[in-house]
Amino acid sequence: MRGASIGTILLTNVLLVVAWHFLMFLACIKVKTSLFNPENRFYQAKSWEKNGRWYAKHLKINSWKDHLPQHTGKDGFTKEHMQSNITLEYLDRFIMETCRGEWDHWMCCLYFFLSLLINPFLIGLILGLLTILFNLPFIAIQRYNRFRLQTLRKRMLREQEKMSAGDHKALAES
């Protein structure tokens, strides 16, 4: 596209970005769930993230995260179905889906390289960077939500252990 008009370049890139994001979405659905294991180092909290507090303090994520469009996960999984009686199984699935969402948005960022390959350098750089900037807020949301869900999961495990210890103590006393 090195000799194409700016209009042709932009239209082609818009179509390619849409196609790229759709292909990454399909890959995200088809890939083995084991790739989205929250124990994987890729999904672990970095020290600077302060277990999600960095996003709240510096990005003010709570003020804007619910205003961005959200996608329903694989098999129709969505946080909209979050009930008051949350189970560990539900939290585990939700946590895994945040890993899936993060992976998807990182893969969408790879369009940066395609953009550099097919466009004049400056246009490719700008369009590639715009693709990354578009995906970063969604990555931040996935990470922030995962850390909060993992904290909730740990709290639920502690409460279950306390209840179980109390049941064992009551049985021993009777």
C-alpha positions, 0 to 999 in steps of 0.5 A: 500500500506504499503508493495508495491514497490515504483514504485507501490506506485508512479504509484497508486498515479499518477492514484489516483491524476488524478482521484481525480482531475477529480472527483473534476472537475466534482463536480465543474461543478455539484455544484450549482453556489450559492456556488461560490458567490464572497460575500462569506467570503471564496472568500473575500480578506484577509488583507495581500493580499492587494487586489491582490498587494501581489501576484504581489509584492511577487510572481511576478505573472504577469511574470508566470501566463499566462504560466500555463495551463488554463481550460475553465470554465463551458459552455465554459467560458474563458477569451480568449473571453474578449472583449473591450466592457466588460459588468457588466454581463460578469464581474460578470460571470468572477468573479464567474468563478474565485471562481469556479476555486479557489474552484476546486483547494482547493478541489484538495488539499484535496487529501493530506488526502487521500495520508496520508491514503493510503501510508506509512506516509513519502511518503503520506506526500510528495505526499500530499504536492506536490499535494498542491504545484501544486494547490497553484499557480492556487489558487493564479491566481484565487484570483489575477484575481478576485481582479483585475476584482472586481476593474474593476467592481467598476470602471465601476459602478462609470462611469455608475453612473456618466453618469447616473447623467449627463443624469439626469442633462441634462434632468433637464436643458432642 
